[in-house]
Amino acid sequence: MPHFPVNHPARPFYRALSALIGLYILVFGVWGTALTWGDPLFGRGSNWALGLRTNLAFSLASIIFGVVLLIGASRRDNLGHYMNLTAGVVFLFTSLLMMSVLQTDANVLNFSMSTVIVSMLFGLILLGTGFYDKVGAPEDADAERNRRNHPVAEAHRRR
């Protein structure tokens, strides 16, 4: 079982960090949609919004993703934990996939290298926030803290 700290003291900071990323993605999506409205959905033009190249499809997907991240950051239960873990993996996978097709016709989201780098950075940050924003009962937090502070004693208890 993976180790996820329960009720980490810096959890509000991590939630605020994921909310800021969600807000940036939402503003980017709205700005990009305004810039690319009327263009083809998967156009390969030179439209840039907030320092990242975009097209209408990528902008609309960013609006949806930004709203989802903001909802996850506003929740005080484990939904935000799972949403951040999932979003981190999705961002990392998408950035690697789009980097592999950057100079081809398969670049349907009109990524540039700066978009790949920002997506990787956002993916790593969201993955990190997902690792540390798990919520649990105080008993769960105490048990997790005891396992972390006394790993040898926990190994003997399992036998």
Secondary structure by P-SEA (a helix, b strand, c coil): cbbbbccccaaaaaaaaaaaaaaaaaaaaaaaaaaacccccccccccccccccccaaaaaaaaaaaaaaaaaaacccaaaaaaaaaaaaaaaaaaaaaaaacccccccccccaaaaaaaaaaaaaaaaaaaccccccaaaaaaaaaaaacaaaaaaaac
